Amino acid sequence: LEVTNVENGPKNVNKLPGLDVPTRKVLARTFQELREHKSLEHCKSHLVSSKGQKAFKDNASNRTNHW
């Protein structure tokens, strides 16, 4: 996922197809903190946290099941 426009982060997250709620929350929080100019390392910590990993893993398996 490439971050091209940080200002519109959460709006873009909500429009991404096939994401479940936990994944959207992790991404929205990451975008929010990028807008608040937190360090990229800090923001990345959400994406690699156990909660973030679980969200992405669940989302991936959900997507696989839907096909």
N, C-alpha and C positions, 0 to 999 in steps of 0.2 A: 504494500500500500504506500503510494508516494504522496507525501504531503506537499501539495502545490499552493494551496491558499489557506493559510492558517486561520485567517479572519473568519472564514466560513466553515470552519471545522465541524461543529456539531450539526449544522444544517446538512452538510454533505454526508455525514455519518448516517443521519436519519433517512437519507435517500438511497444509500447503498443497498442493493437488493440482497436478500438471503441472509441478513445478519439477525441473530436473535438478540433479545434484550440485554443479557449480560455483556455480550460483545460490544453492542452499541454504547453501553455505559462506560466500559473501559476506554473505548476510542474517544468518546465525547469528553471524558475527564482528561485524557491526554491532550486533546486539542485545546481544551479550556486552559490547561496549564501552559501550553505553548503560547497562547495569546497573552497570558500573564507573564510571559518571558521567563518562565522557570527554565533551568538548564535542560538541555536535551537528555543528559544522563538521568536527571530526576524523572523526566517524562517517560523515558524508556523503561524505568523501573516498574511502571504500571503494566507495561506490555509484557514484561517477562516475569511478573509476579505470579504466584500460584493461581490467584483469582483470574488474572488475564489469560494465563495459559489454559486454564480450565474452560474459560469462555470460548477461546479460539478452537480448542479441541472439540468441545461440544458442538460448536457451530459447524465445524468441518464434518463431523459425523452426521449431523442433522442434514447437511446439504447432500452428503453422499446417499443418505436414506431416501431423500426426496427424488433422486434421479432414478 
